[in-house]
Amino acid sequence: MTAQRRTDTPPASIKDEQLRAHQVNMRAHLTTDQGIPIDNTDNSVKVGERGATLLEDFHLREKITRFDHERIPERVVHARGSGAHGYFQPYDDSLAEYTTAEFLTDPLMETPIFVRFSTVQGSRGSPDTVRDVRGFATKFYTSQGNFDLVANNFPVFFIQDGIKFPDVIHAVKPEPHNEIPTGASAHDSFWDFVSLQPETMHTVMWLMSDRAIPRSFAMMQGFGVHTFRLVNAEGHSTFVKFHWTPKSGVNSLVWSEAQEIAGHDPDFNRRDLWELIEAGQFPEYEFGVQLIPENEADRFDFDLLDPTKIVPEELVPVRPVGRMVLNRNPDNFFAETEQVAFCVQNVVPGIGFTDDPLMQARLFSYLDTQLTRLGGPNFASIPINRPIVPVVNHQQDGFHFDEVPARGANYHPNSISEGYPKDRAPNGYVHYPEWEEGPKLRKRPESFADHYSQATLFWNSMSPWEKKHIIEAYRFELGKVSRRYIRERVVDHLNHVDNDLAVAVAVGLGITEPTKAVDNHGRSSPALSQTSKRGVNGVKGRKVAFLVADGVNPQSVTALREALGREDAVVELLAPVDGEVAGSDGTKLPVDRALSTVASVLYDAVVVPDGADAAAKLRSNALALHFLAEAYKHAKPLGVLGTGASLLETVHLPPFVNGFNGKQAAAGVVAHGDSGAPNDEFVTAFVKALAAHRFYERPVETVVA
Ligand code: HDD
C-alpha cells in the first residue's frame, strides 16, 4: 500500500494562482523558443542522409545551446534542498500588542508560504541523511511583502561574527586539495577549526547529537537563531526568538542507519517529504515566540546578541502563536526549489533586526550571493520569488528584466508622473531607531566570552541514550581525524564542557583521559532533550514493513494493515520475490517490493505475520533475517504474530536466545501469541510503539546486523 494522492487537494492560494499564470501547457506541438512549429526533432539537417550537418539548422543549434547552459551555480552552502508550498495562519490577534506585521496578527489571514529544507555541507547531489545542520527557510508571501525566515534546525550557530563564516564553511566543506569528504564534517580541517575556535563548542554539541540526523523534515524543529525585534504601532520594540515545532514530534535516525540510507536511498528525506504531501499527510509545525522586553535583556548570564546562545525555555517559555501546513509539492524543481532566493534582509513592517554581528553579515550576504547564483539583480521577479503584492519602484533594466514599466518618470521626485510612485506609504517600513554610539572597533565583546556553559547545559539536559549517541558521534568524527594533536585539542575543550564526556571520548580515541578541569555547573534545560518533544500527530506517514512469504496467514496481515491504514501509517508487504504470495488459505496477497530492492533502514517498524510455512521460508532467507535483526538493532518497534515470532529466535536477539515464549518481549517488541487476526490489545500496543518511534534502552551491543 504505497502513498496515494488524496482527492481533497487544498484550495489554491493567491501565490498558487500567480505561479499558475506562468505554467506552460505541454499538451501541444513542439515549437522553437521563437514559437516556430517543429517538424522533426529526431534528426539534424544534413547534406544527404549521411552527409555534413548544416549550420543553418537553427533548431539543432538552439536545442544544443539551451542544453549546454542548463546549469546555474549551486548554492555555496545549503546546495542540497527540498521545497514545499503551504500556508501560515496565526491562532489569534494576541501579537498585535507587539507587532504591526499583519500576517502574525490577523487570525483570518492564511499567508501563502514556500519552505526549503536543506543540508549545509554537501553539494546538490549529496545524500540527505548525512550528519549536518538542516536548513529550514520559509518565505512568507505576506500582505505587506515578503518575509523570509532563514532558519536552521539548531537554535545556535557555530560562530559569533559573520566575518568568520567563510572560515567555518571552508573548514567544513570538502578539503581543497582532493574535494573529500562529501556531506561530512568528519575530517581534519573541520575539527582543526573547531579546536581553535571554541565558540563552536555549543553548536558542535548539537551537531554530534541526533538532531543532526532527522528522520524526516516533518520531524525537526526550526529556529530563527538570532534575536529579532517585534515592533508595535507605537514604535515600541520587544526582543523575540522564533521557533518552529513539528506536530509529528522531533525524531531522528541512528547513525549507522543514516549512513546506510545514504546508499540505499540518497533522497530519503526528500522522498519522505514528497510522499507525505502527495498522500495528504501534510507536515505541520507550530510557530512559537519567546518574547523578551528590552529592559529585561540584561537579566541573563549570556548576551542576547550572541548567536551561540539559546534562551532556555524554562527562563522564557515559547508562546505558541500560529501554525504552518505544507500541503502542495512544487510543480518544477528548478523553477521553484532551485530558484527560490531567501534573503535575511526581507522583513516586513513590525519585524526588525538587532546588532547580532552574525545577523548583520547575513543581511549583506544573501542578496549578494543571489546576484551570481541567479544571474543578476532581477531575481526577485522570478515567479517563486515574487511577492503577492504589487512591486512598484524605479529599479530598472539589467539582465533578465521582465517588466514593462508604464511610460513616465523613472526617478523620484518627479512631476511629469504627478509624483508617482510615491513614498511615505501608510505603515511603510521604518528601521527601529535604536540609539547607537561608540568608537569604531574590530573587537569581540566580553559578554560573548563564555563558550562552555551552554554546551554543558545541553549535555546535562540529555537523556542517557542521547548522551550515549553524542559520545559515539564524537568518537566517530574524531576517529576520522588523522592528526592526533587535533583530536587532543578537541578533547581538551570537551573537558571544559564535562569531564565524563571528555573521558568517554578520549577512551574511544585511545588518547590520554583528561583529569577534571572544571566543575560541571549542574544546570539543565529539560526542553532541550528530544524526549520532551514528542509529537501529537500519532503515526501519520510512518512506514511499516510486513515480511511475508507463501503460506502467510492472511488474517494476521489484513486486520493489522487496515488498522494501521486508519492511522495514516503506510504498510508495505515485502517478500523474497516480487508479484504475489499465496496465503495459507489460498488467498493471493500482492507484494509491494521484493526484499532485495529494499532495506530495513527505509522503514520505521517491522511486522512478521503468522503462518508456519511462511515463517519457515523466511527463516532460511538471509535478507529477511538481516532485515529483522537490523531493525531491532536500530531500536525500531517490531510486531510478531503467532509463528512469525520464531524469526526472533533464529536471529538470536538478546532477550530471545533461550526461546521466545511471548512474555519476554523486549522494549518495543509487541507479540501476539495466537494465530489468526491480532486482537485490539495487540493493535493498540503496536500503534503506541510506532508512535514512540524508537526503544533505545534495548540492549543491542551484540546484535550482528
Ligand atoms: Fe546562511 C543559505 C541558514 C548563517 C550566508 N543559510 C542559507 C540557507 C539557510 C541558511 C537555511 C539556505 C536557504 C535556501 O534554502 O535557499 N545561515 C542560516 C542560519 C545562519 C546562517 C540559520 C545562522 C544563524 N549564512 C550565515 C552567515 C552567512 C550566511 C553568517 C554569511 C555571512 N547562507 C549564506 C549564503 C547562502 C546561505 C551564502 C547560500 C545560498 C543562499 O544564501 O541563498 O548567502
Residues whose N, C-alpha, C, O or C-beta is under 5 A from the ligand:
A	BS01	HDD	R75 V76 V77 H78 G81 R116 S118 G135 F136 A137 V150 A151 N152 F157 G162 F165 F223 G224 V225 V340 F342 L358 A361 R362 S365 Y366 T369
